Amino acid sequence: GIRGNASNGKLQWNTTLYRIDLRNLLVSRRTALDQFVGVNAGRTQHDGLEVQLNYDWIRSESFQLNTFLNYTLNDFIFKEFVDEDSDFSGNQLTGVPDQILNMGLDFNSKFGFYGNINFQHAGSQPITDSNSLFSDAYQLTNIKIGYQRRIFSQVKLSLFFGVNNVFDEQYASQILINASSFGGNAPRYFYPGNPTNYFGGLNINYSF
């Protein structure tokens, strides 16, 4: 890996390239409703790239504005994996997105206003060891704004409001890999995430 900074410290960056050679990895098998066993997947190879960038656009006593970006590229495969009569060697590792991106903007001011915008991208991922079924990639955008003020020397007030999944993306927030069917029902691989939803709150902090 390598890391550093530029532009008088406004830009900070960190990059890591890695390989992990793992032996005797255990993967889950669903044998009954809410019952799982571990299966030895033999040898897997995990190659990856991680990048982190932070930039301070405005950095003063009255206002701060910065952006961040975190990116992960995954190339995880089964090197040797034979399960009874099935040979999954060379397939992508189950339940690992091919890439993940998280980026956003944060601001804060001495007048009390603060907030952030966050964008997340999750790539597709195999959900069966045979790689016959993949989940779809998805993107989420979340926004939060707030106002905080010290109303007394010992009391701090914070009022905030936000929106999650701004563009009402349809996505699976949870995935069950290698799901099996029971009772004549189709396997349930996907558990849907929340649609556009709103939140707000009021925090009162008292310091002794």
C-alpha positions as CSV (number, residue, x, y, z in Angstrom):
1,G,0.0,0.0,0.0
2,I,0.9,3.6,-0.3
3,R,-0.5,6.8,1.3
4,G,0.2,10.5,1.3
5,N,-1.2,14.0,1.0
6,A,-1.1,17.0,-1.3
7,S,-2.3,20.6,-1.7
8,N,-1.1,21.6,1.8
9,G,-2.8,18.6,3.4
10,K,-6.2,19.3,1.8
11,L,-6.0,16.0,-0.1
12,Q,-5.3,12.8,1.8
13,W,-5.2,9.5,-0.1
14,N,-4.5,5.8,0.7
15,T,-4.3,2.9,-1.7
16,T,-3.9,-0.8,-0.9
17,L,-3.4,-3.7,-3.2
18,Y,-3.5,-7.2,-1.6
19,R,-3.8,-10.9,-2.2
20,I,-4.9,-13.5,0.4
21,D,-4.4,-17.2,-0.2
22,L,-6.9,-18.9,2.1
23,R,-7.1,-22.7,2.7
24,N,-10.0,-24.6,4.3
25,L,-12.6,-21.9,3.9
26,L,-16.0,-22.8,5.3
27,V,-19.2,-21.9,3.4
28,S,-22.7,-22.3,4.6
29,R,-25.3,-24.9,3.4
30,R,-28.9,-24.7,4.5
31,T,-30.2,-28.1,5.4
32,A,-33.6,-27.2,6.8
33,L,-35.5,-24.1,7.9
34,D,-33.1,-22.0,9.9
35,Q,-30.6,-24.8,10.0
36,F,-27.1,-24.5,8.4
37,V,-24.0,-26.5,8.2
38,G,-20.5,-25.6,7.2
39,V,-18.9,-27.1,4.1
40,N,-15.1,-27.0,3.5
41,A,-14.6,-25.0,0.3
42,G,-10.9,-26.0,0.0
43,R,-8.7,-23.1,-1.2
44,T,-9.8,-19.6,-2.2
45,Q,-7.8,-16.6,-3.5
46,H,-8.8,-13.1,-2.6
47,D,-7.3,-10.3,-4.7
48,G,-8.4,-6.8,-4.0
49,L,-7.8,-3.1,-4.4
50,E,-8.8,-0.4,-1.8
51,V,-8.7,3.3,-2.5
52,Q,-9.5,6.1,0.0
53,L,-9.6,9.8,-0.9
54,N,-10.5,12.8,1.3
55,Y,-10.4,16.4,0.2
56,D,-11.1,19.5,2.3
57,W,-12.6,22.1,0.0
58,I,-13.2,24.7,2.7
59,R,-11.5,24.7,6.0
60,S,-12.0,27.8,8.1
61,E,-13.3,28.7,11.5
62,S,-16.7,29.6,10.3
63,F,-17.3,26.8,7.7
64,Q,-16.0,23.4,6.7
65,L,-16.7,21.5,3.5
66,N,-15.1,18.2,2.6
67,T,-15.7,15.2,0.3
68,F,-14.7,11.6,0.6
69,L,-14.5,8.6,-1.6
70,N,-13.9,4.9,-0.6
71,Y,-13.7,2.3,-3.4
72,T,-13.1,-1.5,-3.1
73,L,-12.5,-3.8,-6.1
74,N,-12.9,-7.5,-5.2
75,D,-11.7,-10.5,-7.3
76,F,-12.3,-13.4,-5.0
77,I,-12.4,-16.9,-6.5
78,F,-12.6,-20.6,-5.5
79,K,-9.2,-22.0,-6.4
80,E,-10.1,-25.6,-5.4
81,F,-13.6,-26.5,-4.4
82,V,-15.2,-29.9,-5.1
83,D,-18.4,-30.6,-3.2
84,E,-19.4,-34.2,-3.8
85,D,-20.1,-34.4,-7.6
86,S,-19.9,-30.6,-8.2
87,D,-16.6,-28.9,-9.1
88,F,-16.8,-25.1,-8.4
89,S,-13.1,-24.4,-8.9
90,G,-12.5,-21.2,-10.7
91,N,-15.9,-19.7,-9.8
92,Q,-16.4,-16.4,-8.1
93,L,-16.6,-16.5,-4.3
94,T,-20.3,-16.5,-3.2
95,G,-21.7,-13.5,-1.4
96,V,-19.0,-11.0,-2.3
97,P,-19.8,-7.9,-4.5
98,D,-17.4,-7.3,-7.3
99,Q,-17.0,-3.7,-6.3
100,I,-18.2,-1.2,-3.6
101,L,-18.2,2.6,-3.8
102,N,-19.0,4.9,-1.0
103,M,-18.7,8.7,-1.5
104,G,-20.2,11.8,-0.1
105,L,-20.0,15.4,1.1
106,D,-20.0,16.8,4.6
107,F,-20.4,20.4,5.8
108,N,-20.5,22.1,9.1
109,S,-20.7,25.8,10.1
110,K,-20.2,27.8,13.3
111,F,-23.7,29.1,12.8
112,G,-25.0,25.6,13.7
113,F,-26.0,24.2,10.3
114,Y,-24.6,20.9,9.3
115,G,-25.4,18.0,7.0
116,N,-24.2,15.4,4.6
117,I,-25.0,13.7,1.3
118,N,-24.0,10.0,0.9
119,F,-23.9,7.9,-2.3
120,Q,-23.4,4.1,-2.2
121,H,-22.9,1.7,-5.0
122,A,-22.8,-2.1,-4.5
123,G,-21.9,-4.3,-7.4
124,S,-23.4,-7.6,-8.4
125,Q,-22.5,-10.7,-6.5
126,P,-23.0,-14.5,-7.0
127,I,-25.4,-16.1,-4.6
128,T,-24.8,-19.7,-5.5
129,D,-21.5,-21.5,-5.6
130,S,-22.2,-22.6,-9.2
131,N,-22.5,-18.9,-10.1
132,S,-25.8,-19.7,-11.8
133,L,-27.5,-16.8,-10.1
134,F,-26.3,-13.2,-9.3
135,S,-27.8,-10.3,-7.4
136,D,-28.2,-7.0,-9.3
137,A,-26.0,-4.0,-8.6
138,Y,-27.7,-1.1,-6.9
139,Q,-27.2,2.5,-5.9
140,L,-28.4,4.4,-2.8
141,T,-28.5,8.1,-2.0
142,N,-29.0,9.4,1.5
143,I,-29.3,13.0,2.8
144,K,-29.2,14.5,6.3
145,I,-29.3,18.1,7.4
146,G,-29.5,19.6,10.9
147,Y,-29.1,22.5,13.2
148,Q,-27.3,22.5,16.5
149,R,-27.1,25.2,19.1
150,R,-25.9,25.6,22.7
151,I,-28.8,27.3,24.4
152,F,-27.2,27.3,27.8
153,S,-23.6,26.8,28.9
154,Q,-24.4,23.1,29.8
155,V,-27.2,22.4,27.3
156,K,-26.7,21.7,23.6
157,L,-29.7,21.3,21.2
158,S,-29.6,19.4,17.9
159,L,-32.5,19.2,15.4
160,F,-32.1,17.1,12.3
161,F,-34.0,15.6,9.3
162,G,-33.0,13.2,6.6
163,V,-34.1,11.0,3.7
164,N,-32.8,7.5,3.0
165,N,-33.0,6.0,-0.5
166,V,-33.9,9.3,-2.1
167,F,-34.5,7.9,-5.5
168,D,-36.6,4.9,-4.3
169,E,-34.1,2.2,-5.5
170,Q,-35.4,-1.4,-5.4
171,Y,-32.6,-3.5,-4.0
172,A,-31.9,-6.5,-1.8
173,S,-30.6,-5.3,1.6
174,Q,-29.8,-8.9,2.6
175,I,-29.0,-12.0,0.6
176,L,-29.1,-15.6,1.6
177,I,-26.5,-17.5,-0.3
178,N,-27.1,-21.1,-1.5
179,A,-30.7,-20.9,-0.4
180,S,-32.8,-24.1,-0.6
181,S,-36.5,-24.6,-1.1
182,F,-38.7,-26.1,1.6
183,G,-42.3,-27.1,1.7
184,G,-42.7,-26.7,-2.0
185,N,-41.8,-23.0,-1.9
186,A,-39.1,-21.4,-4.1
187,P,-35.8,-20.6,-2.5
188,R,-35.8,-17.2,-0.9
189,Y,-32.5,-15.6,-1.8
190,F,-33.4,-11.9,-1.5
191,Y,-34.7,-9.8,1.4
192,P,-35.8,-6.4,0.0
193,G,-34.4,-3.1,1.4
194,N,-36.5,-0.2,2.5
195,P,-38.0,2.2,-0.1
196,T,-37.7,5.9,0.3
197,N,-38.0,6.7,4.0
198,Y,-37.8,9.8,6.2
199,F,-36.5,10.4,9.6
200,G,-36.0,13.2,12.0
201,G,-35.1,13.8,15.6
202,L,-34.2,16.1,18.4
203,N,-31.2,15.6,20.7
204,I,-30.7,17.4,23.9
205,N,-27.3,17.0,25.5
206,Y,-26.6,18.2,29.1
207,S,-23.0,18.3,30.4
208,F,-22.3,18.4,34.1
